[in-house]
């Protein structure tokens, strides 16, 4: 993070040459923030979750290429083992999708849709 300057004042840049951005983790975190906000009746968590979703469901994170096989771009699959594709000229992985990133993006979208509709969230437990 030393190379990212004032990283708290700027939006995450998936193309930065120093640190990969993991959109799949963002989708999972958004769910947690939204659910925590509802559970605790704390608007700060809810708003933070909405901000993550607002970023995740727009470019450059949402794939707009009909030929791309994923929904959410810039996921990190397994960095320690070097299993992520690093495009030519890049220092780290960018532009990839992963199954759990797409799953959790759809899950958080469904959660928000059901909240907007005033319908209960579908779940397997009581």
Rosetta constraint file for C-alpha pairs under 8 A:
AtomPair CA 1 CA 5 HARMONIC 7.39 0.50
AtomPair CA 1 CA 7 HARMONIC 7.57 0.50
AtomPair CA 1 CA 18 HARMONIC 7.71 0.50
AtomPair CA 1 CA 19 HARMONIC 7.37 0.50
AtomPair CA 3 CA 18 HARMONIC 6.76 0.50
AtomPair CA 4 CA 18 HARMONIC 7.38 0.50
AtomPair CA 6 CA 10 HARMONIC 7.01 0.50
AtomPair CA 7 CA 11 HARMONIC 7.56 0.50
AtomPair CA 7 CA 12 HARMONIC 7.68 0.50
AtomPair CA 12 CA 21 HARMONIC 7.30 0.50
AtomPair CA 13 CA 21 HARMONIC 7.30 0.50
AtomPair CA 14 CA 20 HARMONIC 6.43 0.50
AtomPair CA 14 CA 21 HARMONIC 5.23 0.50
AtomPair CA 14 CA 60 HARMONIC 7.98 0.50
AtomPair CA 14 CA 74 HARMONIC 6.51 0.50
AtomPair CA 14 CA 94 HARMONIC 6.51 0.50
AtomPair CA 15 CA 20 HARMONIC 7.83 0.50
AtomPair CA 15 CA 94 HARMONIC 6.60 0.50
AtomPair CA 16 CA 20 HARMONIC 7.38 0.50
AtomPair CA 17 CA 90 HARMONIC 6.86 0.50
AtomPair CA 17 CA 91 HARMONIC 5.59 0.50
AtomPair CA 17 CA 92 HARMONIC 6.72 0.50
AtomPair CA 18 CA 91 HARMONIC 7.29 0.50
AtomPair CA 18 CA 92 HARMONIC 7.57 0.50
AtomPair CA 19 CA 92 HARMONIC 7.29 0.50
AtomPair CA 20 CA 76 HARMONIC 7.47 0.50
AtomPair CA 20 CA 92 HARMONIC 6.06 0.50
AtomPair CA 20 CA 93 HARMONIC 6.37 0.50
AtomPair CA 20 CA 94 HARMONIC 7.30 0.50
AtomPair CA 21 CA 74 HARMONIC 6.42 0.50
AtomPair CA 21 CA 75 HARMONIC 7.05 0.50
AtomPair CA 21 CA 76 HARMONIC 7.34 0.50
AtomPair CA 21 CA 94 HARMONIC 7.96 0.50
AtomPair CA 22 CA 26 HARMONIC 6.61 0.50
AtomPair CA 22 CA 74 HARMONIC 5.95 0.50
AtomPair CA 22 CA 75 HARMONIC 4.57 0.50
AtomPair CA 22 CA 76 HARMONIC 5.19 0.50
AtomPair CA 23 CA 27 HARMONIC 6.30 0.50
AtomPair CA 23 CA 56 HARMONIC 7.10 0.50
AtomPair CA 23 CA 61 HARMONIC 7.16 0.50
AtomPair CA 23 CA 72 HARMONIC 6.96 0.50
AtomPair CA 23 CA 73 HARMONIC 6.78 0.50
AtomPair CA 23 CA 74 HARMONIC 5.62 0.50
AtomPair CA 23 CA 75 HARMONIC 4.82 0.50
AtomPair CA 23 CA 76 HARMONIC 7.52 0.50
AtomPair CA 23 CA 101 HARMONIC 6.78 0.50
AtomPair CA 24 CA 28 HARMONIC 6.46 0.50
AtomPair CA 24 CA 72 HARMONIC 7.68 0.50
AtomPair CA 24 CA 74 HARMONIC 7.96 0.50
AtomPair CA 24 CA 75 HARMONIC 5.28 0.50
AtomPair CA 24 CA 76 HARMONIC 7.28 0.50
AtomPair CA 24 CA 98 HARMONIC 7.41 0.50
AtomPair CA 24 CA 100 HARMONIC 6.70 0.50
AtomPair CA 24 CA 101 HARMONIC 3.80 0.50
AtomPair CA 24 CA 102 HARMONIC 7.22 0.50
AtomPair CA 24 CA 104 HARMONIC 7.21 0.50
AtomPair CA 24 CA 105 HARMONIC 7.62 0.50
AtomPair CA 25 CA 29 HARMONIC 6.04 0.50
AtomPair CA 25 CA 75 HARMONIC 7.82 0.50
AtomPair CA 25 CA 101 HARMONIC 7.17 0.50
AtomPair CA 26 CA 30 HARMONIC 5.99 0.50
AtomPair CA 26 CA 52 HARMONIC 6.79 0.50
AtomPair CA 26 CA 56 HARMONIC 7.50 0.50
AtomPair CA 27 CA 31 HARMONIC 6.54 0.50
AtomPair CA 27 CA 52 HARMONIC 7.65 0.50
AtomPair CA 27 CA 53 HARMONIC 7.33 0.50
AtomPair CA 27 CA 56 HARMONIC 7.31 0.50
AtomPair CA 27 CA 101 HARMONIC 6.53 0.50
AtomPair CA 27 CA 104 HARMONIC 5.55 0.50
AtomPair CA 27 CA 105 HARMONIC 5.20 0.50
AtomPair CA 27 CA 108 HARMONIC 7.03 0.50
AtomPair CA 28 CA 32 HARMONIC 6.52 0.50
AtomPair CA 28 CA 101 HARMONIC 7.75 0.50
AtomPair CA 28 CA 104 HARMONIC 5.85 0.50
AtomPair CA 28 CA 105 HARMONIC 7.61 0.50
AtomPair CA 28 CA 108 HARMONIC 7.96 0.50
AtomPair CA 29 CA 33 HARMONIC 6.14 0.50
AtomPair CA 29 CA 49 HARMONIC 7.52 0.50
AtomPair CA 30 CA 34 HARMONIC 6.12 0.50
AtomPair CA 30 CA 48 HARMONIC 7.65 0.50
AtomPair CA 30 CA 49 HARMONIC 4.47 0.50
AtomPair CA 30 CA 50 HARMONIC 7.21 0.50
AtomPair CA 30 CA 52 HARMONIC 5.83 0.50
AtomPair CA 30 CA 53 HARMONIC 6.46 0.50
AtomPair CA 30 CA 108 HARMONIC 7.12 0.50
AtomPair CA 31 CA 35 HARMONIC 6.07 0.50
AtomPair CA 31 CA 49 HARMONIC 6.86 0.50
AtomPair CA 31 CA 104 HARMONIC 7.88 0.50
AtomPair CA 31 CA 107 HARMONIC 7.91 0.50
AtomPair CA 31 CA 108 HARMONIC 5.47 0.50
AtomPair CA 32 CA 36 HARMONIC 5.91 0.50
AtomPair CA 32 CA 49 HARMONIC 7.66 0.50
AtomPair CA 33 CA 37 HARMONIC 5.97 0.50
AtomPair CA 33 CA 45 HARMONIC 5.12 0.50
AtomPair CA 33 CA 46 HARMONIC 6.04 0.50
AtomPair CA 33 CA 48 HARMONIC 6.65 0.50
AtomPair CA 33 CA 49 HARMONIC 4.90 0.50
AtomPair CA 34 CA 38 HARMONIC 6.33 0.50
AtomPair CA 34 CA 45 HARMONIC 6.21 0.50
AtomPair CA 34 CA 46 HARMONIC 4.67 0.50
AtomPair CA 34 CA 47 HARMONIC 7.77 0.50
AtomPair CA 34 CA 48 HARMONIC 7.72 0.50
AtomPair CA 34 CA 49 HARMONIC 5.04 0.50
AtomPair CA 34 CA 50 HARMONIC 7.30 0.50
AtomPair CA 35 CA 39 HARMONIC 6.05 0.50
AtomPair CA 35 CA 46 HARMONIC 7.59 0.50
AtomPair CA 36 CA 40 HARMONIC 5.94 0.50
AtomPair CA 36 CA 41 HARMONIC 7.97 0.50
AtomPair CA 36 CA 42 HARMONIC 7.78 0.50
AtomPair CA 36 CA 45 HARMONIC 6.51 0.50
AtomPair CA 36 CA 46 HARMONIC 7.44 0.50
AtomPair CA 37 CA 41 HARMONIC 5.50 0.50
AtomPair CA 37 CA 42 HARMONIC 4.79 0.50
AtomPair CA 37 CA 43 HARMONIC 5.88 0.50
AtomPair CA 37 CA 44 HARMONIC 6.92 0.50
AtomPair CA 37 CA 45 HARMONIC 4.53 0.50
AtomPair CA 37 CA 46 HARMONIC 4.54 0.50
AtomPair CA 38 CA 42 HARMONIC 6.72 0.50
AtomPair CA 38 CA 43 HARMONIC 7.87 0.50
AtomPair CA 38 CA 46 HARMONIC 6.87 0.50
AtomPair CA 42 CA 46 HARMONIC 6.82 0.50
AtomPair CA 43 CA 47 HARMONIC 5.95 0.50
AtomPair CA 44 CA 48 HARMONIC 6.16 0.50
AtomPair CA 45 CA 49 HARMONIC 6.17 0.50
AtomPair CA 46 CA 50 HARMONIC 6.26 0.50
AtomPair CA 47 CA 51 HARMONIC 6.13 0.50
AtomPair CA 48 CA 52 HARMONIC 6.35 0.50
AtomPair CA 49 CA 53 HARMONIC 6.29 0.50
AtomPair CA 50 CA 54 HARMONIC 5.99 0.50
AtomPair CA 51 CA 55 HARMONIC 6.33 0.50
AtomPair CA 52 CA 56 HARMONIC 6.02 0.50
AtomPair CA 53 CA 57 HARMONIC 5.89 0.50
AtomPair CA 54 CA 58 HARMONIC 6.71 0.50
AtomPair CA 55 CA 59 HARMONIC 7.85 0.50
AtomPair CA 55 CA 61 HARMONIC 7.38 0.50
AtomPair CA 56 CA 61 HARMONIC 5.43 0.50
AtomPair CA 56 CA 62 HARMONIC 6.36 0.50
AtomPair CA 56 CA 72 HARMONIC 7.47 0.50
AtomPair CA 57 CA 61 HARMONIC 6.55 0.50
AtomPair CA 57 CA 62 HARMONIC 5.19 0.50
AtomPair CA 57 CA 72 HARMONIC 7.84 0.50
AtomPair CA 58 CA 62 HARMONIC 5.11 0.50
AtomPair CA 59 CA 63 HARMONIC 6.89 0.50
AtomPair CA 59 CA 64 HARMONIC 7.63 0.50
AtomPair CA 60 CA 73 HARMONIC 7.35 0.50
AtomPair CA 61 CA 72 HARMONIC 5.54 0.50
AtomPair CA 61 CA 73 HARMONIC 4.87 0.50
AtomPair CA 61 CA 74 HARMONIC 6.52 0.50
AtomPair CA 62 CA 71 HARMONIC 6.06 0.50
AtomPair CA 62 CA 72 HARMONIC 4.79 0.50
AtomPair CA 62 CA 73 HARMONIC 6.02 0.50
AtomPair CA 63 CA 68 HARMONIC 7.20 0.50
AtomPair CA 63 CA 70 HARMONIC 7.04 0.50
AtomPair CA 63 CA 71 HARMONIC 5.36 0.50
AtomPair CA 63 CA 72 HARMONIC 5.71 0.50
AtomPair CA 63 CA 73 HARMONIC 5.99 0.50
AtomPair CA 69 CA 97 HARMONIC 7.78 0.50
AtomPair CA 70 CA 96 HARMONIC 7.90 0.50
AtomPair CA 70 CA 97 HARMONIC 5.22 0.50
AtomPair CA 70 CA 98 HARMONIC 7.00 0.50
AtomPair CA 70 CA 99 HARMONIC 7.79 0.50
AtomPair CA 70 CA 102 HARMONIC 6.78 0.50
AtomPair CA 71 CA 97 HARMONIC 6.93 0.50
AtomPair CA 71 CA 102 HARMONIC 5.71 0.50
AtomPair CA 72 CA 97 HARMONIC 5.75 0.50
AtomPair CA 72 CA 98 HARMONIC 7.93 0.50
AtomPair CA 72 CA 101 HARMONIC 6.73 0.50
AtomPair CA 72 CA 102 HARMONIC 5.85 0.50
AtomPair CA 72 CA 105 HARMONIC 7.40 0.50
AtomPair CA 73 CA 94 HARMONIC 7.59 0.50
AtomPair CA 73 CA 95 HARMONIC 5.03 0.50
AtomPair CA 73 CA 96 HARMONIC 5.22 0.50
AtomPair CA 73 CA 97 HARMONIC 4.93 0.50
AtomPair CA 74 CA 93 HARMONIC 7.35 0.50
AtomPair CA 74 CA 94 HARMONIC 4.95 0.50
AtomPair CA 74 CA 95 HARMONIC 4.56 0.50
AtomPair CA 74 CA 96 HARMONIC 4.93 0.50
AtomPair CA 74 CA 97 HARMONIC 6.18 0.50
AtomPair CA 75 CA 94 HARMONIC 7.43 0.50
AtomPair CA 75 CA 95 HARMONIC 7.35 0.50
AtomPair CA 75 CA 96 HARMONIC 5.48 0.50
AtomPair CA 75 CA 97 HARMONIC 5.21 0.50
AtomPair CA 75 CA 98 HARMONIC 6.15 0.50
AtomPair CA 75 CA 101 HARMONIC 6.75 0.50
AtomPair CA 76 CA 84 HARMONIC 6.58 0.50
AtomPair CA 76 CA 93 HARMONIC 7.02 0.50
AtomPair CA 76 CA 96 HARMONIC 7.24 0.50
AtomPair CA 76 CA 97 HARMONIC 7.80 0.50
AtomPair CA 76 CA 98 HARMONIC 7.61 0.50
AtomPair CA 77 CA 83 HARMONIC 6.71 0.50
AtomPair CA 77 CA 84 HARMONIC 5.79 0.50
AtomPair CA 77 CA 98 HARMONIC 6.62 0.50
AtomPair CA 78 CA 82 HARMONIC 6.42 0.50
AtomPair CA 78 CA 83 HARMONIC 5.48 0.50
AtomPair CA 78 CA 84 HARMONIC 6.22 0.50
AtomPair CA 79 CA 83 HARMONIC 6.23 0.50
AtomPair CA 79 CA 84 HARMONIC 6.14 0.50
AtomPair CA 84 CA 93 HARMONIC 5.87 0.50
AtomPair CA 84 CA 96 HARMONIC 7.90 0.50
AtomPair CA 85 CA 93 HARMONIC 5.59 0.50
AtomPair CA 85 CA 94 HARMONIC 7.66 0.50
AtomPair CA 85 CA 96 HARMONIC 7.46 0.50
AtomPair CA 86 CA 90 HARMONIC 6.22 0.50
AtomPair CA 86 CA 91 HARMONIC 6.85 0.50
AtomPair CA 86 CA 92 HARMONIC 5.34 0.50
AtomPair CA 86 CA 93 HARMONIC 4.38 0.50
AtomPair CA 86 CA 94 HARMONIC 6.70 0.50
AtomPair CA 87 CA 92 HARMONIC 7.71 0.50
AtomPair CA 87 CA 93 HARMONIC 6.83 0.50
AtomPair CA 87 CA 94 HARMONIC 7.19 0.50
AtomPair CA 97 CA 101 HARMONIC 6.89 0.50
AtomPair CA 97 CA 102 HARMONIC 7.24 0.50
AtomPair CA 98 CA 102 HARMONIC 6.36 0.50
AtomPair CA 99 CA 103 HARMONIC 6.12 0.50
AtomPair CA 100 CA 104 HARMONIC 5.99 0.50
AtomPair CA 101 CA 105 HARMONIC 6.08 0.50
AtomPair CA 102 CA 106 HARMONIC 6.21 0.50
AtomPair CA 103 CA 107 HARMONIC 6.11 0.50
AtomPair CA 104 CA 108 HARMONIC 6.06 0.50
AtomPair CA 105 CA 109 HARMONIC 6.18 0.50
AtomPair CA 106 CA 110 HARMONIC 6.10 0.50
AtomPair CA 107 CA 111 HARMONIC 6.17 0.50
AtomPair CA 108 CA 112 HARMONIC 6.21 0.50
AtomPair CA 109 CA 113 HARMONIC 6.11 0.50
AtomPair CA 110 CA 114 HARMONIC 6.13 0.50
AtomPair CA 111 CA 115 HARMONIC 6.25 0.50
AtomPair CA 111 CA 121 HARMONIC 6.37 0.50
AtomPair CA 112 CA 116 HARMONIC 6.17 0.50
AtomPair CA 113 CA 117 HARMONIC 6.17 0.50
AtomPair CA 114 CA 118 HARMONIC 5.96 0.50
AtomPair CA 114 CA 119 HARMONIC 5.02 0.50
AtomPair CA 114 CA 120 HARMONIC 6.46 0.50
AtomPair CA 114 CA 121 HARMONIC 6.15 0.50
AtomPair CA 115 CA 119 HARMONIC 6.19 0.50
AtomPair CA 115 CA 120 HARMONIC 7.33 0.50
AtomPair CA 115 CA 121 HARMONIC 7.57 0.50
